[in-house]
């Protein structure tokens, strides 16, 4: 019997608009509904071999995979018709680097997705698209960044406040392009990955003003996260020290500019390659919660810190899980001051998406099992949103690229104790 059967299993799966081979999903609150975004891979038809010439033993080349960046909105008890934001064989589809869709203050929708162009490999841009008809049709605005260099750009996070949508991303323009990552997602090429930010104002046709560099040396492949606190955006990411330390850092908007990067947690985790395991942040006014996974302990640990002054200072670190996990965390701050922390847990041969409540007084609730997931990369990262009295979350289940499936869950907050 699975060890996860001893935990508090939850039921709350709702129908998903994602069909076929689907993955890389996100979900965000949107007015009185939620927006789900994801990638679908079109079924590839393999041409029959040419048997007319018996001497021709060459294999028929396989057609390049075609991907669709999709979205749907749940409102009034139903999903809207699936809209395709972008389609093509030139979409860079990745298990960890997912598209984003966010509502701007003018009512339009902004989406980001990765475009690999003609060079292939790990050379791709972050493209931005806008919809002014609630997602039914989309107009491409071009790259989020203006460097034009053949390099890696990705791991975008975004949020909206005061009429401006803020974006952050990892930017590899200072790196020499490489056509592959090794198993640890390290880069054999020279140069450093950097963290950058930009803003898009309503009706703007291009990102404005030009991007700002926030950190000149970061971990290469760990997702970023961004939340809006009372005084402006706060960005969290996995940093990279000169000695190979890969701990979590934070930068925040100070009114007229960005703060200097500051480490939080101070795990002093040394690793040669990128763990592909970024932090998560959630904020409401001056209350901030940051969650992350570290490999600094023998089994690995999911950790959380809290701030009540907009990220200026943080209380002591709280260990949410120390018994072995895959990480891939998500955090949600609730109106009550409690926080929900999600991560991929593992026990022996089992893996599952689990959730735990961190109460405002620092005590921990039960561990709830949401769904079984693969230990491999195909399971991606869980994403969650709070809408009214419910928690919405999405994840990818099953273990192979051929059987990936985006799942959606809706769970009453008062059942999560």
C-alpha positions as a printed NumPy array, in Angstrom:
array([[  0.   ,   0.   ,   0.   ],
       [  1.255,   3.469,  -0.893],
       [  2.615,   5.472,   2.   ],
       [  0.602,   8.383,   0.664],
       [ -2.577,   6.48 ,   1.549],
       [ -1.877,   7.38 ,   5.187],
       [ -2.169,  11.07 ,   4.38 ],
       [ -5.376,  13.031,   4.041],
       [ -6.385,  12.37 ,   0.433],
       [ -8.508,  15.034,  -1.26 ],
       [-11.096,  14.868,  -3.989],
       [-11.771,  17.949,  -6.036],
       [-10.804,  17.266,  -9.637],
       [-12.838,  19.182, -12.2  ],
       [-12.972,  18.726, -15.943],
       [ -9.959,  20.102, -17.776],
       [-10.217,  21.904, -21.122],
       [ -6.747,  20.609, -22.022],
       [ -6.909,  17.599, -24.311],
       [ -4.472,  15.1  , -25.769],
       [ -0.781,  15.411, -24.873],
       [ -0.924,  18.48 , -22.627],
       [  1.554,  19.903, -20.105],
       [  3.22 ,  23.106, -18.778],
       [  0.035,  24.502, -17.229],
       [ -0.558,  27.592, -15.098],
       [ -3.67 ,  28.907, -13.408],
       [ -4.365,  32.468, -12.214],
       [ -7.33 ,  34.169, -10.57 ],
       [ -9.223,  36.473, -12.929],
       [-12.127,  38.521, -11.613],
       [-14.84 ,  36.046, -10.685],
       [-13.116,  33.192, -12.522],
       [ -9.743,  31.655, -13.296],
       [ -7.558,  31.458, -16.399],
       [ -5.822,  28.189, -17.282],
       [ -2.962,  28.168, -19.787],
       [ -0.998,  25.185, -21.11 ],
       [  0.823,  23.638, -24.063],
       [ -0.578,  20.884, -26.276],
       [  1.552,  18.778, -28.597],
       [ -0.157,  17.902, -31.843],
       [ -0.197,  14.209, -32.699],
       [  2.606,  13.521, -35.177],
       [  1.838,  11.398, -38.219],
       [  4.871,   9.301, -39.164],
       [  5.104,   8.972, -42.981],
       [  5.198,   5.468, -44.377],
       [  8.663,   4.388, -45.576],
       [  9.405,   4.616, -49.284],
       [  9.269,   1.021, -50.522],
       [  9.383,   1.809, -54.227],
       [ 13.165,   1.583, -54.25 ],
       [ 14.287,  -1.568, -52.451],
       [ 17.861,  -0.3  , -52.391],
       [ 16.874,   2.828, -50.444],
       [ 17.305,   1.872, -46.79 ],
       [ 17.327,   5.427, -45.432],
       [ 14.675,   6.138, -42.822],
       [ 11.956,   8.623, -43.647],
       [ 12.598,  11.765, -41.557],
       [ 10.069,  12.473, -38.833],
       [  8.09 ,  15.686, -39.147],
       [  8.944,  18.307, -36.511],
       [  6.586,  18.416, -33.535],
       [  3.869,  21.064, -33.627],
       [  2.863,  22.744, -30.367],
       [ -0.076,  24.967, -29.412],
       [ -0.036,  27.5  , -26.565],
       [ -3.617,  27.402, -25.277],
       [ -5.861,  29.087, -22.729],
       [ -9.393,  28.851, -21.364],
       [-11.309,  30.825, -18.74 ],
       [-13.573,  29.227, -16.133],
       [-16.51 ,  31.484, -15.292],
       [-20.184,  30.876, -14.461],
       [-19.52 ,  27.194, -13.919],
       [-17.98 ,  26.343, -17.288],
       [-14.788,  26.6  , -19.325],
       [-14.759,  28.944, -22.306],
       [-13.849,  27.687, -25.763],
       [-10.141,  26.874, -25.953],
       [ -8.17 ,  29.678, -27.601],
       [ -4.804,  29.152, -29.281],
       [ -2.389,  31.945, -28.434],
       [  0.346,  30.63 , -30.724],
       [  0.988,  27.501, -32.784],
       [  3.906,  26.033, -34.683],
       [  6.947,  23.805, -34.743],
       [  9.063,  26.789, -33.659],
       [  7.529,  26.986, -30.163],
       [ 10.06 ,  26.021, -27.495],
       [  8.067,  23.615, -25.332],
       [  9.64 ,  22.783, -22.008],
       [  8.428,  20.945, -18.897],
       [  9.729,  23.63 , -16.518],
       [  9.552,  26.863, -18.537],
       [  5.84 ,  27.495, -18.982],
       [  3.719,  30.134, -20.77 ],
       [  2.018,  32.858, -18.752],
       [ -1.33 ,  34.609, -19.215],
       [ -2.281,  37.605, -17.088],
       [ -5.008,  40.251, -17.079],
       [ -3.748,  43.815, -17.523],
       [ -5.461,  46.725, -15.776],
       [ -7.026,  47.91 , -19.048],
       [ -8.879,  44.602, -19.356],
       [ -6.71 ,  43.108, -22.068],
       [ -4.858,  39.814, -21.65 ],
       [ -1.091,  39.506, -21.995],
       [  0.601,  36.177, -22.669],
       [  4.24 ,  35.113, -22.857],
       [  5.588,  32.028, -24.605],
       [  8.925,  30.833, -25.949],
       [  9.914,  31.06 , -29.611],
       [ 12.897,  28.989, -30.721],
       [ 13.358,  30.479, -34.198],
       [ 15.605,  28.77 , -36.734],
       [ 18.743,  28.104, -34.679],
       [ 17.127,  25.461, -32.479],
       [ 18.752,  24.048, -29.367],
       [ 18.683,  26.234, -26.268],
       [ 18.35 ,  29.479, -28.216],
       [ 14.924,  31.045, -27.801],
       [ 13.119,  34.325, -27.132],
       [ 10.251,  35.3  , -24.853],
       [  7.432,  36.468, -27.12 ],
       [  4.503,  38.569, -25.897],
       [  0.954,  38.436, -27.28 ],
       [ -2.091,  40.564, -26.427],
       [ -5.818,  39.871, -26.635],
       [ -8.467,  42.608, -26.42 ],
       [-11.441,  40.227, -26.791],
       [-11.025,  38.099, -23.659],
       [ -8.662,  35.645, -25.289],
       [-10.595,  34.759, -28.434],
       [ -7.972,  36.275, -30.754],
       [ -4.355,  37.284, -30.166],
       [ -1.897,  39.801, -31.619],
       [  1.841,  39.234, -31.308],
       [  3.794,  42.149, -29.817],
       [  7.243,  40.641, -30.363],
       [ 10.011,  39.762, -27.902],
       [  9.83 ,  40.898, -24.288],
       [ 13.537,  41.745, -24.55 ],
       [ 15.274,  43.837, -27.21 ],
       [ 18.812,  42.414, -27.283],
       [ 18.292,  40.338, -30.438],
       [ 21.027,  37.92 , -29.408],
       [ 20.882,  34.151, -30.023],
       [ 20.635,  33.113, -26.391],
       [ 18.344,  31.645, -23.764],
       [ 15.535,  33.847, -22.464],
       [ 12.829,  32.336, -20.282],
       [ 11.366,  31.419, -16.893],
       [  9.036,  34.419, -16.987],
       [  6.962,  35.628, -14.038],
       [  4.411,  38.455, -14.172],
       [  1.91 ,  40.432, -12.116],
       [ -0.203,  43.575, -12.542],
       [ -0.61 ,  46.67 , -10.359],
       [ -1.278,  50.405, -10.828],
       [ -1.868,  50.105, -14.549],
       [  1.449,  48.457, -15.374],
       [  2.22 ,  44.774, -15.823],
       [  5.666,  43.827, -14.53 ],
       [  7.67 ,  40.937, -15.941],
       [ 10.89 ,  39.28 , -14.856],
       [ 12.862,  36.56 , -16.616],
       [ 16.207,  34.823, -16.861],
       [ 18.289,  36.335, -19.654],
       [ 21.283,  34.612, -21.224],
       [ 22.475,  37.358, -23.558],
       [ 25.842,  37.405, -21.752],
       [ 26.321,  33.676, -22.312],
       [ 27.799,  31.873, -25.275],
       [ 24.993,  29.788, -26.816],
       [ 25.138,  26.027, -26.384],
       [ 22.966,  23.524, -28.205],
       [ 22.303,  21.298, -25.225],
       [ 22.221,  21.126, -21.457],
       [ 23.775,  18.241, -19.616],
       [ 21.754,  16.067, -17.261],
       [ 22.073,  18.626, -14.469],
       [ 20.965,  21.476, -16.755],
       [ 24.383,  23.035, -16.354],
       [ 25.911,  25.098, -19.14 ],
       [ 29.254,  24.299, -20.656],
       [ 29.243,  27.664, -22.385],
       [ 30.898,  30.749, -20.935],
       [ 29.248,  33.8  , -19.407],
       [ 26.528,  34.111, -16.778],
       [ 22.771,  33.921, -16.737],
       [ 21.19 ,  37.17 , -15.51 ],
       [ 17.874,  38.32 , -14.047],
       [ 16.043,  41.135, -15.84 ],
       [ 12.73 ,  42.957, -15.488],
       [ 10.54 ,  45.1  , -17.747],
       [  7.085,  46.64 , -17.789],
       [  4.305,  46.869, -20.372],
       [  1.847,  49.746, -19.994],
       [ -1.756,  49.516, -21.27 ],
       [ -2.073,  49.88 , -25.086],
       [  1.715,  49.703, -25.483],
       [  2.825,  47.808, -28.559],
       [  6.266,  47.079, -27.151],
       [  7.761,  46.442, -23.711],
       [  8.507,  49.824, -22.144],
       [ 10.871,  51.006, -20.774],
       [ 13.861,  48.846, -21.771],
       [ 14.624,  45.963, -19.443],
       [ 16.689,  46.486, -16.313],
       [ 19.294,  44.033, -15.085],
       [ 18.624,  43.02 , -11.471],
       [ 21.277,  40.349, -10.868],
       [ 24.329,  39.704, -13.033],
       [ 24.809,  36.037, -12.052],
       [ 21.96 ,  33.621, -11.317],
       [ 21.168,  29.931, -11.501],
       [ 20.553,  29.068, -15.144],
       [ 17.328,  27.045, -15.261],
       [ 15.325,  27.571, -12.062],
       [ 11.892,  29.202, -12.403],
       [ 11.508,  32.729, -11.05 ],
       [  8.479,  34.152,  -9.253],
       [  7.04 ,  37.645,  -8.786],
       [  4.341,  39.069,  -6.514],
       [  3.032,  42.574,  -5.888],
       [  3.238,  43.774,  -2.285],
       [  1.962,  47.102,  -0.953],
       [  4.971,  49.064,  -2.198],
       [  5.524,  47.226,  -5.469],
       [  6.892,  44.061,  -7.062],
       [  9.058,  41.529,  -5.218],
       [ 11.007,  38.977,  -7.252],
       [ 12.479,  35.731,  -5.925],
       [ 14.848,  33.403,  -7.769],
       [ 17.675,  30.958,  -7.253],
       [ 20.966,  32.804,  -7.181],
       [ 24.442,  31.514,  -8.012],
       [ 27.489,  32.471,  -5.992],
       [ 31.066,  32.456,  -7.247],
       [ 31.681,  29.412,  -5.041],
       [ 28.775,  27.426,  -6.53 ],
       [ 26.259,  28.271,  -3.803],
       [ 22.704,  28.094,  -5.161],
       [ 20.439,  29.674,  -2.567],
       [ 17.333,  31.839,  -2.872],
       [ 17.622,  35.596,  -3.37 ],
       [ 15.169,  38.475,  -3.504],
       [ 14.957,  41.903,  -5.121],
       [ 12.127,  44.359,  -4.485],
       [ 10.905,  47.659,  -5.853],
       [ 11.778,  50.574,  -3.565],
       [  9.715,  53.272,  -5.262],
       [ 12.34 ,  54.733,  -7.578],
       [ 14.391,  51.656,  -8.355],
       [ 15.173,  48.068,  -7.464],
       [ 16.972,  46.923,  -4.343],
       [ 20.233,  45.032,  -4.451],
       [ 19.883,  41.222,  -4.45 ],
       [ 19.593,  39.811,  -0.946],
       [ 19.848,  36.167,   0.123],
       [ 17.023,  34.662,   2.155],
       [ 17.218,  31.361,   3.956],
       [ 21.019,  31.121,   3.677],
       [ 21.019,  27.346,   3.133],
       [ 24.577,  27.437,   1.721],
       [ 23.692,  24.713,  -0.775],
       [ 26.6  ,  23.93 ,  -3.085],
       [ 25.818,  22.339,  -6.467],
       [ 27.707,  22.237,  -9.754],
       [ 24.608,  22.145, -11.967],
       [ 21.216,  23.825, -11.964],
       [ 18.605,  21.859,  -9.966],
       [ 15.638,  23.255, -11.97 ],
       [ 13.827,  23.992,  -8.702],
       [ 12.891,  27.618,  -8.183],
       [ 11.146,  29.456,  -5.312],
       [  7.573,  30.711,  -4.987],
       [  6.286,  33.981,  -3.539],
       [  2.842,  35.256,  -2.565],
       [  2.011,  38.696,  -1.171],
       [ -0.901,  40.732,   0.171],
       [ -0.178,  44.322,   1.206],
       [  2.84 ,  44.021,   3.543],
       [  2.418,  40.284,   4.205],
       [  4.783,  38.119,   2.148],
       [  5.501,  34.39 ,   2.119],
       [  8.362,  32.73 ,   0.213],
       [  8.711,  28.955,  -0.175],
       [ 11.484,  26.919,  -1.778],
       [ 13.239,  23.56 ,  -1.907],
       [ 16.876,  23.055,  -0.944],
       [ 19.251,  20.135,  -1.309],
       [ 21.396,  21.36 ,   1.58 ],
       [ 20.101,  18.53 ,   3.786],
       [ 20.569,  14.808,   3.17 ],
       [ 16.929,  14.257,   2.16 ],
       [ 16.214,  17.737,   0.846],
       [ 13.754,  20.134,   2.498],
       [ 10.823,  22.41 ,   1.661],
       [ 11.213,  25.684,   3.559],
       [  9.218,  28.859,   4.127],
       [  9.91 ,  32.363,   5.438],
       [  7.428,  35.127,   6.2  ],
       [  7.591,  38.917,   6.21 ],
       [  5.177,  41.487,   7.62 ],
       [  6.946,  44.564,   6.24 ],
       [  6.829,  44.017,   2.489],
       [  9.953,  41.875,   2.301],
       [ 12.262,  44.268,   4.147],
       [ 12.857,  41.654,   6.852],
       [ 11.925,  37.997,   7.308],
       [ 11.228,  35.816,  10.333],
       [ 13.056,  32.549,  10.997],
       [ 12.899,  29.771,   8.418],
       [ 10.212,  27.107,   8.931],
       [ 10.711,  23.584,   7.576],
       [  7.512,  22.365,   5.922],
       [  8.903,  18.965,   4.862],
       [ 12.257,  17.331,   5.658],
       [ 11.503,  13.67 ,   4.896],
       [ 12.367,  13.64 ,   1.209],
       [ 10.748,  15.46 ,  -1.693],
       [ 11.235,  16.565,  -5.288],
       [ 10.522,  20.194,  -4.433],
       [  8.791,  22.161,  -7.247],
       [  7.004,  24.368,  -4.748],
       [  4.043,  26.715,  -4.984],
       [  2.754,  29.079,  -2.276],
       [ -0.525,  30.928,  -1.76 ],
       [ -1.165,  33.561,   0.928],
       [ -4.762,  33.533,   2.183],
       [ -6.856,  36.498,   3.419],
       [ -6.738,  34.991,   6.927],
       [ -2.95 ,  35.353,   7.007],
       [ -2.465,  31.607,   6.667],
       [ -0.463,  30.245,   3.731],
       [ -0.808,  27.104,   1.621],
       [  2.377,  25.396,   0.437],
       [  2.344,  22.812,  -2.371],
       [  5.176,  20.566,  -3.496],
       [  6.004,  17.218,  -5.103],
       [  6.628,  14.71 ,  -2.338],
       [  8.217,  11.285,  -2.648],
       [  8.329,   8.164,  -0.511],
       [ 10.125,   5.147,  -1.978],
       [  8.672,   4.487,  -5.428],
       [  5.714,   6.85 ,  -4.955],
       [  5.426,  10.531,  -5.818],
       [  2.505,  12.871,  -5.278],
       [  1.472,  16.499,  -5.312],
       [  0.835,  17.415,  -1.682],
       [ -0.297,  20.499,   0.226],
       [  0.156,  21.791,   3.766],
       [ -1.282,  24.795,   5.586],
       [  1.018,  27.134,   7.476],
       [ -1.128,  28.972,   9.999],
       [ -0.527,  32.632,  10.77 ],
       [  0.715,  31.671,  14.243],
       [  3.44 ,  29.456,  12.732],
       [  1.812,  26.082,  13.412],
       [  1.492,  23.508,  10.637],
       [ -1.612,  21.695,   9.451],
       [ -1.981,  18.215,   7.998],
       [ -0.32 ,  17.076,   4.779],
       [ -3.004,  16.58 ,   2.104],
       [ -2.423,  14.458,  -0.987],
       [ -3.858,  16.004,  -4.168],
       [ -2.789,  13.631,  -6.95 ],
       [ -0.225,  11.013,  -7.881],
       [  2.501,  12.376, -10.162],
       [  5.601,  11.087, -11.885],
       [  9.01 ,  11.546, -10.284],
       [ 10.315,  12.52 , -13.726],
       [ 10.344,  15.877, -15.452],
       [  7.102,  15.194, -17.316],
       [  5.126,  16.056, -14.158],
       [  6.319,  19.658, -14.302],
       [  5.482,  22.225, -11.613],
       [  2.168,  22.653,  -9.756],
       [  0.496,  26.05 ,  -9.998],
       [ -2.328,  27.414,  -7.837],
       [ -4.686,  30.365,  -7.406],
       [ -7.181,  31.445,  -4.76 ],
       [-10.592,  32.459,  -6.108],
       [-13.231,  33.345,  -3.542],
       [-13.526,  30.503,  -1.037],
       [-11.751,  27.959,  -3.237],
       [ -8.222,  26.902,  -4.053],
       [ -7.696,  26.14 ,  -7.74 ],
       [ -4.621,  24.215,  -8.763],
       [ -3.23 ,  22.532, -11.841],
       [ -0.581,  19.904, -12.428],
       [  0.571,  17.411, -15.052],
       [  0.028,  13.723, -14.394],
       [  1.318,  10.453, -15.917],
       [  4.872,   9.528, -16.663],
       [  5.652,   9.739, -20.374],
       [  5.451,  12.446, -23.004],
       [  2.843,  10.37 , -24.853],
       [  0.481,  10.262, -21.88 ],
       [  0.916,  13.666, -20.23 ],
       [ -2.325,  15.255, -19.11 ],
       [ -3.125,  18.621, -17.503],
       [ -5.352,  18.185, -14.467],
       [ -7.354,  20.855, -12.624],
       [ -8.567,  20.73 ,  -9.018],
       [-10.972,  22.967,  -7.092],
       [-10.89 ,  22.555,  -3.322],
       [-12.801,  24.466,  -0.65 ],
       [-10.339,  26.373,   1.515],
       [-12.155,  25.474,   4.72 ],
       [-11.343,  21.776,   4.136],
       [ -7.605,  22.453,   4.223],
       [ -6.644,  22.432,   7.9  ]])
